[in-house]
Amino acid sequence: MCHRSVGLVQGVIEASGIPTVTISMRPDVTYGVRVPRAAYARFPHGNPFGEPHHPEQHHLVFEALLQLLEKATEPTFVELPFRWRRWNQWL
């Protein structure tokens, strides 16, 4: 889904009183939409929670997003500490 579209939907949901968090692989686009809470993941497009077949990594990313949702009281944009181990395949 388009990063801009997600940000706009996130804003509408937030306006109705429901807190949200988004994960992004395009921080420039997400930041420009001014979402309330977002996390940047250095993963290839189509893999927002990490490498396929690595449920432990997926769980860690999800936990980090939940922590951001719980702790961020003002607009927040963070970079997640996780990295794609096979990144050289994508260069």
CYANA upper distance limits for C-alpha pairs under 8 A (distance plus 0.5 A):
  1 MET  CA      5 SER  CA      7.71
  1 MET  CA      6 VAL  CA      7.55
  2 CYS  CA      6 VAL  CA      6.82
  3 HIS  CA      7 GLY  CA      6.73
  3 HIS  CA     24 SER  CA      7.58
  3 HIS  CA     26 ARG  CA      7.79
  3 HIS  CA     29 VAL  CA      7.02
  3 HIS  CA     30 THR  CA      6.48
  4 ARG  CA      8 LEU  CA      6.72
  4 ARG  CA     29 VAL  CA      7.11
  4 ARG  CA     30 THR  CA      6.97
  4 ARG  CA     33 VAL  CA      6.80
  5 SER  CA      9 VAL  CA      6.65
  6 VAL  CA     10 GLN  CA      6.44
  6 VAL  CA     22 THR  CA      8.30
  7 GLY  CA     11 GLY  CA      6.74
  7 GLY  CA     22 THR  CA      8.31
  7 GLY  CA     30 THR  CA      7.12
  7 GLY  CA     33 VAL  CA      6.42
  7 GLY  CA     34 ARG  CA      7.92
  7 GLY  CA     35 VAL  CA      6.08
  8 LEU  CA     12 VAL  CA      7.03
  8 LEU  CA     33 VAL  CA      7.64
  8 LEU  CA     35 VAL  CA      8.28
  9 VAL  CA     13 ILE  CA      6.78
 10 GLN  CA     14 GLU  CA      6.60
 10 GLN  CA     20 THR  CA      6.97
 10 GLN  CA     21 VAL  CA      8.30
 10 GLN  CA     22 THR  CA      8.38
 10 GLN  CA     35 VAL  CA      7.39
 11 GLY  CA     15 ALA  CA      6.60
 11 GLY  CA     35 VAL  CA      7.02
 11 GLY  CA     36 PRO  CA      7.95
 12 VAL  CA     16 SER  CA      7.11
 13 ILE  CA     17 GLY  CA      7.39
 13 ILE  CA     18 ILE  CA      6.31
 13 ILE  CA     19 PRO  CA      7.93
 13 ILE  CA     20 THR  CA      7.93
 14 GLU  CA     18 ILE  CA      5.48
 14 GLU  CA     19 PRO  CA      5.94
 14 GLU  CA     20 THR  CA      7.03
 19 PRO  CA     69 LEU  CA      7.70
 20 THR  CA     36 PRO  CA      8.05
 20 THR  CA     37 ARG  CA      7.25
 20 THR  CA     69 LEU  CA      7.08
 21 VAL  CA     36 PRO  CA      7.88
 21 VAL  CA     37 ARG  CA      5.38
 21 VAL  CA     38 ALA  CA      5.87
 21 VAL  CA     39 ALA  CA      8.15
 21 VAL  CA     65 LEU  CA      7.30
 21 VAL  CA     66 LEU  CA      8.46
 21 VAL  CA     68 LEU  CA      7.90
 21 VAL  CA     69 LEU  CA      6.28
 22 THR  CA     37 ARG  CA      7.03
 22 THR  CA     38 ALA  CA      5.18
 22 THR  CA     39 ALA  CA      6.80
 22 THR  CA     65 LEU  CA      8.27
 23 ILE  CA     38 ALA  CA      6.19
 23 ILE  CA     39 ALA  CA      5.35
 23 ILE  CA     40 TYR  CA      6.40
 23 ILE  CA     41 ALA  CA      7.25
 23 ILE  CA     48 PRO  CA      7.24
 23 ILE  CA     65 LEU  CA      8.19
 24 SER  CA     30 THR  CA      7.24
 24 SER  CA     38 ALA  CA      7.56
 24 SER  CA     39 ALA  CA      6.59
 24 SER  CA     40 TYR  CA      5.34
 24 SER  CA     41 ALA  CA      6.49
 24 SER  CA     48 PRO  CA      7.59
 25 MET  CA     40 TYR  CA      6.28
 25 MET  CA     41 ALA  CA      5.93
 25 MET  CA     42 ARG  CA      6.71
 25 MET  CA     43 PHE  CA      6.96
 25 MET  CA     44 PRO  CA      7.65
 25 MET  CA     45 HIS  CA      6.89
 25 MET  CA     48 PRO  CA      7.54
 26 ARG  CA     30 THR  CA      6.81
 26 ARG  CA     40 TYR  CA      7.80
 27 PRO  CA     31 TYR  CA      6.17
 27 PRO  CA     40 TYR  CA      6.48
 28 ASP  CA     32 GLY  CA      6.70
 29 VAL  CA     33 VAL  CA      7.07
 30 THR  CA     34 ARG  CA      7.26
 30 THR  CA     35 VAL  CA      7.35
 30 THR  CA     38 ALA  CA      8.24
 31 TYR  CA     35 VAL  CA      7.30
 31 TYR  CA     77 PHE  CA      8.01
 35 VAL  CA     75 PRO  CA      7.67
 36 PRO  CA     74 GLU  CA      7.60
 36 PRO  CA     75 PRO  CA      4.88
 36 PRO  CA     76 THR  CA      6.72
 37 ARG  CA     68 LEU  CA      7.91
 37 ARG  CA     69 LEU  CA      7.56
 37 ARG  CA     72 ALA  CA      7.67
 37 ARG  CA     74 GLU  CA      8.45
 37 ARG  CA     75 PRO  CA      6.08
 37 ARG  CA     76 THR  CA      5.34
 37 ARG  CA     77 PHE  CA      6.40
 38 ALA  CA     76 THR  CA      6.88
 38 ALA  CA     77 PHE  CA      5.37
 38 ALA  CA     78 VAL  CA      7.05
 39 ALA  CA     65 LEU  CA      7.65
 39 ALA  CA     77 PHE  CA      6.16
 39 ALA  CA     78 VAL  CA      5.36
 39 ALA  CA     79 GLU  CA      6.02
 39 ALA  CA     80 LEU  CA      6.74
 40 TYR  CA     77 PHE  CA      7.94
 40 TYR  CA     78 VAL  CA      6.63
 40 TYR  CA     79 GLU  CA      5.05
 40 TYR  CA     80 LEU  CA      6.35
 41 ALA  CA     48 PRO  CA      7.17
 41 ALA  CA     49 PHE  CA      8.42
 41 ALA  CA     79 GLU  CA      6.83
 41 ALA  CA     80 LEU  CA      6.01
 41 ALA  CA     81 PRO  CA      8.39
 41 ALA  CA     82 PHE  CA      7.59
 41 ALA  CA     83 ARG  CA      8.33
 42 ARG  CA     80 LEU  CA      8.14
 42 ARG  CA     82 PHE  CA      7.69
 42 ARG  CA     83 ARG  CA      6.52
 42 ARG  CA     84 TRP  CA      7.56
 43 PHE  CA     47 ASN  CA      6.67
 43 PHE  CA     48 PRO  CA      6.86
 43 PHE  CA     49 PHE  CA      8.39
 43 PHE  CA     50 GLY  CA      6.72
 43 PHE  CA     83 ARG  CA      7.32
 43 PHE  CA     84 TRP  CA      6.37
 44 PRO  CA     48 PRO  CA      8.08
 44 PRO  CA     90 TRP  CA      8.10
 47 ASN  CA     51 GLU  CA      7.13
 47 ASN  CA     52 PRO  CA      8.11
 49 PHE  CA     57 GLN  CA      7.76
 49 PHE  CA     58 HIS  CA      5.48
 49 PHE  CA     61 VAL  CA      6.42
 49 PHE  CA     62 PHE  CA      7.82
 50 GLY  CA     54 HIS  CA      7.96
 50 GLY  CA     57 GLN  CA      6.87
 50 GLY  CA     58 HIS  CA      6.53
 50 GLY  CA     61 VAL  CA      8.25
 50 GLY  CA     83 ARG  CA      8.42
 50 GLY  CA     84 TRP  CA      7.23
 51 GLU  CA     57 GLN  CA      8.05
 51 GLU  CA     58 HIS  CA      8.45
 51 GLU  CA     84 TRP  CA      7.19
 54 HIS  CA     58 HIS  CA      7.00
 55 PRO  CA     59 HIS  CA      6.56
 56 GLU  CA     60 LEU  CA      6.83
 57 GLN  CA     61 VAL  CA      6.76
 58 HIS  CA     62 PHE  CA      6.68
 59 HIS  CA     63 GLU  CA      6.58
 60 LEU  CA     64 ALA  CA      6.70
 61 VAL  CA     65 LEU  CA      6.85
 61 VAL  CA     80 LEU  CA      8.32
 61 VAL  CA     82 PHE  CA      8.19
 62 PHE  CA     66 LEU  CA      6.79
 63 GLU  CA     67 GLN  CA      6.68
 64 ALA  CA     68 LEU  CA      6.73
 64 ALA  CA     80 LEU  CA      8.18
 65 LEU  CA     69 LEU  CA      6.69
 66 LEU  CA     70 GLU  CA      6.63
 67 GLN  CA     71 LYS  CA      6.50
 68 LEU  CA     72 ALA  CA      6.09
 72 ALA  CA     76 THR  CA      6.88
 86 ARG  CA     90 TRP  CA      8.34
 87 TRP  CA     91 LEU  CA      7.53
